[in-house]
């Protein structure tokens, strides 16, 4: 009688281990990554002069608020031509314009306030 119980116990344990080893495995639950919401930051390009106080004030405010931007001096003839082409495409007067000219997400604005630059919509 004890032999049968011992045999039955060993058989049950072996069957359970075999079942665990050969049964199909369920894939682990996918890991959920902590997603940080992306805050919209416009693409900003400032066209101006190093000697222009309005240009420098705008750049200073952008830096202070932590916005990334590109700066191009219109004293370069190549930059001046590039800006003129962009202005013509948007129907802006290129014979005389005030600085800075700011390109926010491909929309040019002449002498914008910092609010117009960081909240273009």
N, C-alpha and C positions, 0 to 999 in steps of 0.2 A: 504494500500500500504506500509506504513512504517512497519507494522507488518510483512509483507512478506519479506521485505528486511532484517529486524532484524532477523527473523527466518532463512532465507537463509544464513546470515552471521554467525550465531551461528552454523548452520549445517555444513557449510564449515570449520569453525575452529575446530569443534569436529571431523570431518572426517579427517582433516589434522593431528591432534594430534593422532588419532587412527592409521592412516597410519604410523606415525613415531614410535609409540610404538610397533606395531605388524609386521612391515615390517622386512625382514631378514637384519641383520646387516652385513656390510662388515667388515672383520677383519682389524684391524689397520695395517699399513705398518710395516714390521719387522724393529726392531731397528738395525742399522748397527753399530757394534762395531768398534772402532778404533783399527786396527791391527798393531802392531809394528813388523816389519820384524825381524825374528830371525837370528842372525848372527851365522854362524857355529863356534863351538868351539870344537876342538878335545878332545878326552878322553886321558889324559896324565898321565902316571905313570913313576916316576923317580926312578931308582934303583941306589944307590950309597953309599958313606960313609960320615959320618958327618965330617971326617977329610980330605976329598977330595976337594981340591979347585975348580976343574972343576965342580964337582957336585954342590957345593955351589954357584958357579957363575951362573950356568944354573938355579937353583932354584931362585936365586935373580932376574935374567932377567924375568923369568916367573911371579914372583910376581909383578915386575915393570910394566909389560905389562898387568897385570890384568887377567892372565890365571889361571884357577883352575887346580890343579894337586894333585896327591897322591905321597907321598915320602915313600920309603921303604929302610931301611938300609940293605945292604948285610952282615953286621956283624952278623945278625940273621941267624942261620943255616936253619931255616924253609924258610925264604925269599930267601936265597941262593939256596936252592933246587928248590923252585918254579921258580926262574929265570932260573936256569939251564934247567929245563923241557921245559920252553917256548923257550929258545934259541935252544935247540936240535930240537924241532918241526919246527923251521924256518931254520934249517941247519947251525946255527952259532956255532963256536968253543967255547966249554965251559971249556977247560983246562986252557986257559988264555984269559982274555978279559980286556979291559980298561974301566974305569968308567968315566962318568955315562952311564948306559944303559937305554934308554928311550923307553917306550912302548907308541906309538901313534896310537890309534884306532887299537890295536892288532898287530901292526907291530913294531918289535924291531929295534932300531938303536943304534949303539955303538958310543959314543962321538959325538952326533949330534950338529950342530950349532943351535942357537935359531930359525933361519929361517927354518931349516928342521923340527923343532918341531911344530912351529905354522902354517906352510904352508906345510903339508905333501903331498899334491896332486900336 
